Every structure is written in structure tokens, then in C-alpha cells.
């Protein structure tokens, strides 16, 4: 399938990522428990903001709270929200599984980054919309001038800058051809001449994991500390900033195929039923497990569904929530 060593390497990476979300082993379920456990304090903080998204944050808190295990089947209800770590694990698996073969068909796949200067919260949504229009203009211009179209997949991302109290929307793409990638950079800079030239980059794509990870990091760096000669990055959750980002991208597409790549739906259904492998041991009959503290528990037997035990560093890190002083939108 792959004609070069680089594509062979990408193929192996895609195969590993494609299989892992659908194994449904005890290891995978432990990771799901970790995701649910780690996000709860942040969701509580988001709920307290009384944002227009409050109802969605409440749904995310309740996501996958009850598991119905029967035989080798596990059924639960999911919220489907973009900020839910539990649903994003499912969503990432679907995207990788759906786009893998199409990305492997690309010749000379490139990982392309396109950025613009940071913007305020007030300008974020309009800026994101304009970025999408710009990409469409670039593609249309190539079509009109009989140039090879941009073929691949692009993803919108956005991060929060704690020092400047502003936002950094940008694109990551995996597209065909280093030549086309460099041409896209040049065209992008025509529309955004104030953008940092050095921040526009293209490198050979050897791993697509970054493309299908979450839309935004739920933590932001506040500085770098050093302890015993080791570099330590200080990161915190900023609920107001996270809420601003998700309001800005509400009902906008995050993953966009281009140049003939077929779109893959990443919806997480309200109710998901998955297969369990032999590493998951459950009793015969209907087994209901309810989320309690850090695991799903069968309250009739006291049995925990997974073997997940939150390490001390995660117990500490999930509570690193900080308000923005004199938050300005």
C-alpha cells in the first residue's frame, strides 16, 4: 500500500491508533475511567460560570455515568460534547478509523501548520469563521488557476495565552506534497501578512495522532519552573477561557476534508454499545455499574468495574483550576 519508508512508518502508526480505541480491553476501560475522573472538577467550574453552554456542561458531567454490562456487551449513554474527554476518546477513534486509508493514499504526506496573530475573546468567533473562508478562497484560487488542489484533512485548534489573555486559533493539516504545502503557506501569508512567517511550517507527516486529538488543550501554561535541574511546565485549567473557546466554535466544523477526501462523521451517539474482550470479567446476567468517586461500582456487590486507581499526581493536577483576574472578553 505504501511506496516509501516514510509512508510505511505512517501506516504502522495509523494501524496502532486505529485498533486501540476499538479493543475495549480492561486497559481501554481504565483510560475511559481516567478521562471521566480527570475532567470532573473542571466541568464543575464550567457549570458555575452560568454560561450559555451550561446545560451541555451538565450533560458532560453525567456522561457515561451508568454502565450496563451483559455478556460481552457494554452499553452506556454519552453526551457527545466536544469538551468531554470520554466522548473525545470515542470521537478520535472514529476519525482515525475513517480517515486512515484515505491519508495513506496521499503521496508525500506533509504535516502543515498555519497560524495567525492571537486575538481577543471578542474577536475569536469571527476570526475562526474568516480562517475557514480563507482556506476556501485558497482552494478556489488553485482550482481557477488549474493548480493541483489541496488534498488532505485540516483541523482547527485554539489555545489560550495566559500572559496576554488572548487566544491562538490555528490550523493543522495533513496534505499531499511538500510543494503544495509550501505554496499554501505563501498564499496564506498573502491573506495574513501580519502572521509570523517562522510559525508557518511543513514537515513530513509520520504520525497523524496530533491531527485527531482534542480541539483544544484544557490546560494553559503559566510559566516554566526548574527543580533539581529538571524543567517543569506549570499548567492550569482556566474555565473562563475554555468556555470562551467553546462558545466561539459552537456549531462550526473542526475537522474538514479537502480535495476529494471523503468526510467522516465523528458524532458520538447518545447510546453506544461496545464489545468487551476476555480481559474484562463480569458476572452472568445484567450488571449495572454507577460512577462513584473514581470508578464505576455495582452497589449490590460493591464490585468496581475497572482496576483504575487515580495516581497522586492526577489527583493533584485535576484540581489545578484558576480564575483569570479581571477577566475581559
C-alpha positions as CSV (number, residue, x, y, z in Angstrom):
1,X,0.0,0.0,0.0
2,X,2.8,2.4,0.8
3,X,5.5,3.2,-1.7
4,X,8.1,4.8,0.6
5,X,9.6,4.1,4.1
6,X,8.0,7.3,5.4
7,X,4.6,6.1,4.3
8,X,5.2,2.7,5.7
9,X,6.0,4.4,9.1
10,X,2.8,6.4,8.9
11,X,0.9,3.3,8.0
12,X,2.2,1.5,11.1
13,X,1.3,4.4,13.3
14,X,-2.2,4.6,11.8
15,X,-2.7,0.9,12.3
16,X,-1.8,1.1,16.0
17,X,-4.0,4.1,16.6
18,X,-6.9,2.6,14.5
19,X,-7.0,-0.6,16.6
20,X,-6.6,0.8,20.1
21,X,-9.9,2.7,20.6
22,X,-11.9,-0.4,19.5
23,X,-10.1,-3.1,21.5
24,X,-12.4,-2.5,24.5
25,X,-10.0,-4.2,26.9
26,X,-9.6,-3.5,30.6
27,X,-6.8,-1.2,29.7
28,X,-9.0,0.9,27.4
29,X,-11.8,1.0,30.0
30,X,-9.2,2.1,32.6
31,X,-8.3,5.0,30.3
32,X,-12.0,5.9,30.0
33,X,-12.3,5.9,33.8
34,X,-9.2,8.2,33.9
35,X,-10.8,10.6,31.4
36,X,-14.0,10.8,33.4
37,X,-12.3,11.2,36.7
38,X,-9.8,13.8,35.5
39,X,-12.4,16.2,34.0
40,X,-14.9,16.4,36.8
41,X,-13.5,19.4,38.8
42,X,-13.2,21.4,35.5
43,X,-16.8,20.6,34.5
44,X,-18.0,21.7,37.9
45,X,-16.1,25.0,37.4
46,X,-17.6,25.4,34.0
47,X,-21.1,24.8,35.3
48,X,-20.6,27.5,37.9
49,X,-20.0,30.1,35.2
50,X,-23.7,30.1,34.1
51,X,-22.5,30.2,30.5
52,X,-24.9,29.7,27.6
53,X,-23.3,26.2,27.4
54,X,-24.2,25.4,31.0
55,X,-26.7,22.7,30.0
56,X,-24.0,21.0,27.9
57,X,-21.5,21.1,30.7
58,X,-24.1,19.4,33.0
59,X,-24.7,16.7,30.3
60,X,-20.9,16.1,30.1
61,X,-20.8,15.7,33.9
62,X,-23.4,12.9,33.6
63,X,-21.7,11.3,30.6
64,X,-21.2,7.6,30.9
65,X,-22.3,7.6,34.5
66,X,-24.2,4.3,34.3
67,X,-22.8,1.2,32.5
68,X,-24.9,-1.8,31.6
69,X,-22.8,-4.9,31.1
70,X,-24.3,-8.1,29.8
71,X,-22.2,-10.9,28.5
72,X,-19.6,-9.4,26.2
73,X,-21.6,-6.2,25.6
74,X,-21.3,-2.9,27.4
75,X,-23.9,-0.1,26.9
76,X,-23.9,3.4,28.2
77,X,-25.2,6.9,27.4
78,X,-22.8,9.5,26.2
79,X,-23.1,13.3,25.9
80,X,-21.3,13.8,22.6
81,X,-19.9,17.2,23.6
82,X,-16.5,18.4,22.2
83,X,-15.2,19.2,25.7
84,X,-15.9,15.8,27.1
85,X,-12.8,13.7,27.4
86,X,-14.8,10.4,27.5
87,X,-16.6,11.2,24.2
88,X,-13.4,12.6,22.6
89,X,-11.7,9.2,23.1
90,X,-14.5,7.7,21.1
91,X,-14.5,10.5,18.5
92,X,-10.8,10.3,18.0
93,X,-11.1,6.5,17.3
94,X,-13.8,7.0,14.7
95,X,-11.9,9.7,12.9
96,X,-8.7,7.7,12.8
97,X,-10.6,4.6,11.6
98,X,-12.4,6.6,9.0
99,X,-9.6,8.7,7.6
100,X,-6.7,6.2,7.9
101,X,-6.9,4.6,4.4
102,X,-7.5,8.0,2.8
103,X,-4.5,9.5,4.4
104,X,-2.4,6.5,3.4
105,X,-3.2,7.1,-0.2
106,X,-1.5,10.5,-0.1
107,X,1.8,10.9,-1.9
108,X,4.5,12.6,0.1
109,X,2.1,13.4,3.1
110,X,3.0,16.7,4.9
111,X,2.0,17.9,8.3
112,X,1.3,21.6,7.8
113,X,0.8,24.3,10.4
114,X,-0.9,27.6,9.6
115,X,-1.2,30.3,12.2
116,X,-2.3,33.9,12.6
117,X,-1.7,36.5,15.4
118,X,-3.5,36.0,18.6
119,X,-6.9,37.6,19.1
120,X,-9.2,38.7,21.9
121,X,-12.2,36.6,23.1
122,X,-14.5,39.2,21.5
123,X,-13.0,38.6,18.0
124,X,-12.4,34.9,18.3
125,X,-15.6,33.5,16.6
126,X,-15.4,35.9,13.7
127,X,-11.7,35.2,13.3
128,X,-12.3,31.5,13.2
129,X,-15.0,31.9,10.6
130,X,-12.7,34.1,8.4
131,X,-10.0,31.5,8.6
132,X,-12.4,29.0,7.1
133,X,-13.3,31.4,4.3
134,X,-9.6,32.0,3.7
135,X,-8.9,28.3,3.2
136,X,-11.8,28.0,0.8
137,X,-10.5,31.0,-1.2
138,X,-7.1,29.5,-1.4
139,X,-8.6,26.2,-2.7
140,X,-10.8,28.1,-5.2
141,X,-7.9,30.1,-6.5
142,X,-5.9,26.9,-7.1
143,X,-8.9,25.5,-9.0
144,X,-9.3,28.6,-11.1
145,X,-5.6,28.6,-12.0
146,X,-5.5,24.9,-12.8
147,X,-3.2,24.1,-9.9
148,X,-3.3,20.8,-8.0
149,X,-5.9,21.1,-5.3
150,X,-5.1,20.8,-1.6
151,X,-5.8,17.2,-0.8
152,X,-6.0,16.1,2.8
153,X,-7.6,16.9,6.1
154,X,-7.4,20.1,8.2
155,X,-8.2,20.6,11.8
156,X,-8.9,23.9,13.7
157,X,-7.3,24.3,17.1
158,X,-7.3,27.0,19.6
159,X,-5.2,27.7,22.7
160,X,-5.3,30.3,25.4
161,X,-2.3,32.6,26.2
162,X,-2.3,33.3,30.0
163,X,0.3,36.1,29.8
164,X,-1.6,38.2,27.2
165,X,-5.2,37.0,28.0
166,X,-5.9,36.2,24.4
167,X,-6.4,33.3,22.0
168,X,-4.4,31.5,19.4
169,X,-6.6,29.9,16.7
170,X,-4.6,27.9,14.1
171,X,-4.8,25.1,11.6
172,X,-3.0,21.7,11.5
173,X,-3.3,19.8,8.2
174,X,-2.1,16.6,6.7
175,X,-1.9,17.2,2.9
176,X,-0.3,15.8,-0.2
177,X,3.0,17.2,-1.5
178,X,5.7,19.3,0.1
179,X,5.5,21.6,-3.0
180,X,1.8,22.2,-2.4
181,X,2.3,22.7,1.3
182,X,4.9,25.5,0.7
183,X,2.6,27.1,-1.9
184,X,-0.3,27.1,0.6
185,X,2.0,28.8,3.2
186,X,2.8,31.5,0.6
187,X,-0.9,32.0,-0.2
188,X,-1.8,32.0,3.5
189,X,0.6,34.9,4.1
190,X,-1.0,36.9,1.4
191,X,-4.2,36.9,3.4
192,X,-2.4,37.2,6.7
193,X,0.7,39.4,6.1
194,X,1.0,40.1,9.8
195,X,1.4,36.5,10.6
196,X,4.8,35.2,11.8
197,X,6.5,33.6,8.8
198,X,8.5,31.2,11.0
199,X,5.3,29.9,12.6
200,X,4.1,28.5,9.3
201,X,5.7,25.1,9.0
202,X,5.5,21.9,7.0
203,X,7.3,18.6,7.8
204,X,6.9,15.1,6.6
205,X,3.9,13.5,8.2
206,X,4.9,10.5,10.2
207,X,2.1,10.4,12.8
208,X,-1.4,11.6,12.5
209,X,-2.3,11.4,16.2
210,X,-1.9,15.2,16.7
211,X,-4.4,15.9,13.9
212,X,-7.2,13.9,15.6
213,X,-6.6,14.8,19.2
214,X,-8.8,17.2,21.0
215,X,-9.7,20.6,19.5
216,X,-8.1,22.5,22.4
217,X,-5.9,21.7,25.4
218,X,-7.9,22.1,28.6
219,X,-4.9,23.5,30.4
220,X,-2.7,26.5,29.7
221,X,1.0,27.1,30.5
222,X,1.6,29.8,33.1
223,X,5.4,29.5,33.2
224,X,8.4,27.2,33.5
225,X,10.0,26.2,36.8
226,X,13.1,24.3,37.5
227,X,13.6,21.7,40.2
228,X,16.8,19.8,40.8
229,X,17.9,20.7,37.3
230,X,14.7,19.4,35.7
231,X,12.4,21.6,33.6
232,X,8.8,21.7,34.9
233,X,6.0,23.3,33.0
234,X,3.4,24.9,35.2
235,X,-0.1,24.4,33.7
236,X,-3.6,25.3,35.0
237,X,-7.2,25.0,33.9
238,X,-8.8,28.3,33.1
239,X,-12.6,27.7,33.0
240,X,-13.5,31.2,31.7
241,X,-11.0,30.9,28.8
242,X,-12.2,27.3,28.0
243,X,-15.8,28.5,27.9
244,X,-14.9,31.4,25.6
245,X,-13.2,29.0,23.2
246,X,-16.1,26.5,23.1
247,X,-18.7,29.3,22.7
248,X,-16.6,30.7,19.8
249,X,-16.6,27.4,17.9
250,X,-20.2,26.3,18.6
251,X,-21.8,24.7,15.5
252,X,-18.6,25.2,13.5
253,X,-16.7,22.3,11.8
254,X,-13.4,21.4,13.5
255,X,-12.2,18.6,11.1
256,X,-12.6,19.4,7.4
257,X,-11.5,17.1,4.5
258,X,-10.2,18.8,1.3
259,X,-9.5,17.9,-2.3
260,X,-11.7,14.8,-2.7
261,X,-11.1,13.2,0.7
262,X,-14.5,11.9,1.9
263,X,-15.9,13.3,5.1
264,X,-16.0,11.0,8.1
265,X,-18.8,11.6,10.7
266,X,-17.4,12.0,14.2
267,X,-20.8,12.1,16.0
268,X,-20.9,10.2,19.3
269,X,-24.3,8.6,19.5
270,X,-26.3,9.1,22.7
271,X,-26.2,5.4,23.4
272,X,-23.1,3.4,22.5
273,X,-22.8,-0.4,22.7
274,X,-19.3,-1.8,22.6
275,X,-17.9,-5.3,22.6
276,X,-15.7,-6.4,25.6
277,X,-12.8,-8.8,25.3
278,X,-11.6,-11.5,27.6
279,X,-9.7,-9.2,29.9
280,X,-13.0,-7.7,31.2
281,X,-14.5,-10.1,33.8
282,X,-18.2,-9.6,34.7
283,X,-20.8,-11.8,36.3
284,X,-23.5,-13.5,34.2
285,X,-26.8,-11.6,33.7
286,X,-27.4,-7.9,33.9
287,X,-24.8,-5.9,35.7
288,X,-25.3,-2.2,36.4
289,X,-22.4,0.0,37.4
290,X,-22.8,3.6,38.6
291,X,-20.0,6.1,38.6
292,X,-18.8,6.9,42.2
293,X,-15.7,9.0,43.1
294,X,-13.2,7.4,40.7
295,X,-14.8,4.3,39.3
296,X,-18.0,2.6,38.2
297,X,-19.4,0.5,41.1
298,X,-22.1,-2.2,41.3
299,X,-23.8,-1.1,44.5
300,X,-25.4,-4.5,45.1
301,X,-22.0,-6.2,45.3
302,X,-19.5,-3.4,45.9
303,X,-17.6,-4.6,42.8
304,X,-15.7,-2.0,40.8
305,X,-15.9,-2.2,37.0
306,X,-12.3,-1.3,36.2
307,X,-9.0,-1.5,38.0
308,X,-8.3,2.2,37.7
309,X,-6.7,3.9,40.7
310,X,-6.0,7.6,40.3
311,X,-2.3,8.3,41.0
312,X,-1.5,11.2,43.3
313,X,-0.2,13.4,40.5
314,X,-3.5,13.1,38.7
315,X,-5.5,13.8,41.9
316,X,-3.5,17.0,42.3
317,X,-3.4,18.0,38.6
318,X,-7.2,17.8,38.0
319,X,-7.8,20.3,40.8
320,X,-5.4,22.9,39.3
321,X,-8.2,25.4,38.4
322,X,-7.5,29.1,38.3
323,X,-9.8,32.0,37.6
324,X,-8.5,34.8,35.3
325,X,-8.0,38.0,37.3
326,X,-10.3,40.7,36.0
327,X,-11.4,38.5,33.1
328,X,-12.0,40.6,30.0
329,X,-13.9,39.3,27.0
